[in-house]
Amino acid sequence: MLDQTSPAPGAEASAQETYALVVIGAGIAGLNALYAATEYLPKGARVLLVDEKPDAGGMWNTAYDYVRLHQPHPMFAVGDMAWDWRKPRSYLAKRDEVQTHLGQALTPIAAQVGLQTAFGCVATACAEVSTAQGPMAEIRYHPLGAPDQEVTVRATRAIHAAGLNYGLAQPLALRSAEVVSIIPQELAATLAAHPGAPVHVVGGGKTGMDTVLATLAADPARQITLYKGRGTNFLNRTRYLPMGIKRWTSGALVSRLFRDVALTYDGTQDDALIAHIRKTHSTDPETPNEVFLYGLQSEEEQARIQSGLSATHADYLEDVVDGATGPEIRLRQGASLPVPPGSIFVNCGGSFFRDAEMPPVMPVLSPQGAILSINTRHAFHFLTSVAGFFGAHLLYRDQLRGAGFYALDLEGLFRADRKAWVGASAAQAYHNQVLAVQTLPMMLLDRCGLDLDRWYPLPRRLLALAQMRATAKADLAHCRKVLELVTARYGIDAGPI
Ligand SMILES: Cc1cc2nc3c(=O)[nH]c(=O)nc-3n(C[C@H](O)[C@H](O)[C@H](O)COP(=O)(O)OP(=O)(O)OC[C@H]3O[C@@H](n4cnc5c(N)ncnc54)[C@H](O)[C@@H]3O)c2cc1C
């Protein structure tokens, strides 16, 4: 049963409302956690899902319209829910398709529990409280823009899955009035309104690559310049998610790739690790790109981007100013170059961890175990979706605490050193995956649709699993040592949950 709840005005009236579970955040992390939790809740249990957006799907409601998944769509999943269509497995779903798919996940969930949704509502507090019935979670929320209508509810358990705090970018504040400064959400309309105007893509990450490809698709003759800063490495999807018979004969399972990254890192040689990833796993091994954020790219996409670009600057755009003869770009390393009036500048800068202030630390598991938090400061896994799936199963099985799972301040480390973040996030991800394999039943692990190893045939997956088990003890020790070393280097909070 699915009901949209609207909070009654006044905290008093709703203070008695109690739920078996309240989930804050209807992105892929919250949905995975909610779906996992339904397996442990009695049929018809009262469950409340709160999200400030008007619908489920999280950031896929607000991301730019041409964003696509970078992994095959079946592996962007809520538990083991299949996509409701028959497209090739390799198809990379578009934004609205992803949002629709995530929204549809509520139907099977509502068939199991008494699900109420509070969309368009912002949660302002989620804290553990002692009650006569034992520890509970107390949640306060109100409709967006109406804090006077705040209500307070209690739940046996709460899952706080606020996500990575993805916010809409702002257009770059450029001093020249003769150029057009936009965000990706405005690309299609701006291209249509300014036919022939050169496009400047500011940012070399996934959004930048999507923007180059979308511009080329709209107008193959358009002049495109890329400002890629330190340059981003992308994992080679052609090699690691191969097609057809090659799924049997080539590539490598993504868990093996994670192990390689985790074991290559010793906690100190950050530059060498990035060079290793670039040379061994990326689509562009020859260019000394320095950033790595786990983005996937095919060799064909890489070739299309390279041949479609008129110019690439391995530098940062600082400003565009009006010079004596027209607009001029200013680059961080000092170069200054003319651009035609009417040029379009698209802000494709980083989407994550950009707020001036870091969010406060919320423990993965509250002291009395009533609240699971999927966050960036005391994180279980850099993929919030994976954290949602495993976090909720481990929570309800009472195995999240004391089993050795490692939590890490990923945001703090990212802000301190992005290269060390790569090594540590891989070490943590592999460490917690190996422990999950040791802790959880096989049947349950097999229902994690997010697992990219599922791309490969079963015999190869079983072999990889056997390999993982065979080296588990030494690998876990290595990952723990790496995590201790790198977090000590930066004074970052980390440790077993
Ligand atoms: C441009 C871009 C492209 C990406 N592409 C991919 C990709 O191809 N593949 C991939 O695996 N990942 C991709 N990612 C990473 C992506 O962030 C995750 O895949 C995933 O969608 C994040 O899910 P989430 O549930 O953690 O967060 P979100 O999707 O951000 O969901 C969190 C939800 O919580 C709600 N919320 C937060 N706080 C509150 C509150 N206090 N009260 C009420 N509601 C609240 C928010 O409104 C939001 O709906 C991409 C990210 C970006 C920015």
The ligand as an SDF file (V2000), in Angstrom:
LIG
                    3D

 53 58  0  0  0  0  0  0  0  0999 V2000
   26.3500   14.1180  -13.1190 C   0  0  0  0  0  0  0  0  0  0  0  0
   26.4270   12.8360  -12.3870 C   0  0  0  0  0  0  0  0  0  0  0  0
   26.4170   11.6240  -13.0690 C   0  0  0  0  0  0  0  0  0  0  0  0
   26.4760   10.4200  -12.3840 C   0  0  0  0  0  0  0  0  0  0  0  0
   26.4730    9.2730  -13.0930 N   0  0  0  0  0  0  0  0  0  0  0  0
   26.5290    8.0960  -12.4480 C   0  0  0  0  0  0  0  0  0  0  0  0
   26.4810    6.8670  -13.1670 C   0  0  0  0  0  0  0  0  0  0  0  0
   26.4100    6.8570  -14.3800 O   0  0  0  0  0  0  0  0  0  0  0  0
   26.5290    5.7090  -12.4690 N   0  0  0  0  0  0  0  0  0  0  0  0
   26.6130    5.7030  -11.1030 C   0  0  0  0  0  0  0  0  0  0  0  0
   26.6550    4.6180  -10.5170 O   0  0  0  0  0  0  0  0  0  0  0  0
   26.6700    6.8470  -10.4070 N   0  0  0  0  0  0  0  0  0  0  0  0
   26.6230    8.0350  -11.0400 C   0  0  0  0  0  0  0  0  0  0  0  0
   26.6700    9.1970  -10.3200 N   0  0  0  0  0  0  0  0  0  0  0  0
   26.8330    9.1570   -8.8780 C   0  0  0  0  0  0  0  0  0  0  0  0
   25.4490    9.3110   -8.2360 C   0  0  0  0  0  0  0  0  0  0  0  0
   25.5430   10.3470   -7.3520 O   0  0  0  0  0  0  0  0  0  0  0  0
   24.9800    8.0110   -7.6520 C   0  0  0  0  0  0  0  0  0  0  0  0
   24.9430    7.0470   -8.6170 O   0  0  0  0  0  0  0  0  0  0  0  0
   23.6020    8.0260   -7.0300 C   0  0  0  0  0  0  0  0  0  0  0  0
   22.5770    8.3550   -7.9180 O   0  0  0  0  0  0  0  0  0  0  0  0
   23.5910    8.8120   -5.7800 C   0  0  0  0  0  0  0  0  0  0  0  0
   22.4850    8.3210   -5.0730 O   0  0  0  0  0  0  0  0  0  0  0  0
   22.1850    8.7470   -3.5950 P   0  0  0  0  0  0  0  0  0  0  0  0
   20.9290    8.0820   -3.2300 O   0  0  0  0  0  0  0  0  0  0  0  0
   23.3590    8.5390   -2.7410 O   0  0  0  0  0  0  0  0  0  0  0  0
   22.0170   10.3130   -3.6360 O   0  0  0  0  0  0  0  0  0  0  0  0
   20.8750   11.2570   -4.3520 P   0  0  0  0  0  0  0  0  0  0  0  0
   20.5610   10.6870   -5.6510 O   0  0  0  0  0  0  0  0  0  0  0  0
   21.4260   12.5990   -4.2310 O   0  0  0  0  0  0  0  0  0  0  0  0
   19.6430   11.0210   -3.3870 O   0  0  0  0  0  0  0  0  0  0  0  0
   19.5870   11.5430   -2.0910 C   0  0  0  0  0  0  0  0  0  0  0  0
   18.1830   12.0170   -1.8500 C   0  0  0  0  0  0  0  0  0  0  0  0
   18.0790   12.4160   -0.4940 O   0  0  0  0  0  0  0  0  0  0  0  0
   17.2660   13.5560   -0.4250 C   0  0  0  0  0  0  0  0  0  0  0  0
   17.5950   14.2640    0.7910 N   0  0  0  0  0  0  0  0  0  0  0  0
   18.8200   14.5960    1.2480 C   0  0  0  0  0  0  0  0  0  0  0  0
   18.7280   15.2190    2.4180 N   0  0  0  0  0  0  0  0  0  0  0  0
   17.4200   15.2780    2.7190 C   0  0  0  0  0  0  0  0  0  0  0  0
   16.6950   15.8230    3.8050 C   0  0  0  0  0  0  0  0  0  0  0  0
   17.3000   16.3860    4.8380 N   0  0  0  0  0  0  0  0  0  0  0  0
   15.3480   15.7340    3.7710 N   0  0  0  0  0  0  0  0  0  0  0  0
   14.7110   15.1490    2.7460 C   0  0  0  0  0  0  0  0  0  0  0  0
   15.3590   14.6100    1.6860 N   0  0  0  0  0  0  0  0  0  0  0  0
   16.6910   14.6830    1.6840 C   0  0  0  0  0  0  0  0  0  0  0  0
   17.5940   14.3350   -1.6750 C   0  0  0  0  0  0  0  0  0  0  0  0
   16.5310   15.1950   -2.0410 O   0  0  0  0  0  0  0  0  0  0  0  0
   17.7970   13.2170   -2.6800 C   0  0  0  0  0  0  0  0  0  0  0  0
   16.6280   12.9480   -3.4060 O   0  0  0  0  0  0  0  0  0  0  0  0
   26.5860   10.4140  -10.9880 C   0  0  0  0  0  0  0  0  0  0  0  0
   26.5970   11.6340  -10.2910 C   0  0  0  0  0  0  0  0  0  0  0  0
   26.5070   12.8160  -10.9810 C   0  0  0  0  0  0  0  0  0  0  0  0
   26.5010   14.0960  -10.2140 C   0  0  0  0  0  0  0  0  0  0  0  0
  1  2  1  0
  2  3  1  0
  2 52  2  0
  3  4  2  0
  4  5  1  0
  4 50  1  0
  5  6  2  0
  6  7  1  0
  6 13  1  0
  7  8  2  0
  7  9  1  0
  9 10  1  0
 10 11  2  0
 10 12  1  0
 12 13  2  0
 13 14  1  0
 14 15  1  0
 14 50  1  0
 15 16  1  0
 16 17  1  0
 16 18  1  0
 18 19  1  0
 18 20  1  0
 20 21  1  0
 20 22  1  0
 22 23  1  0
 23 24  1  0
 24 25  2  0
 24 26  1  0
 24 27  1  0
 27 28  1  0
 28 29  2  0
 28 30  1  0
 28 31  1  0
 31 32  1  0
 32 33  1  0
 33 34  1  0
 33 48  1  0
 34 35  1  0
 35 36  1  0
 35 46  1  0
 36 37  1  0
 36 45  1  0
 37 38  2  0
 38 39  1  0
 39 40  1  0
 39 45  2  0
 40 41  1  0
 40 42  2  0
 42 43  1  0
 43 44  2  0
 44 45  1  0
 46 47  1  0
 46 48  1  0
 48 49  1  0
 50 51  2  0
 51 52  1  0
 52 53  1  0
M  END
$$$$
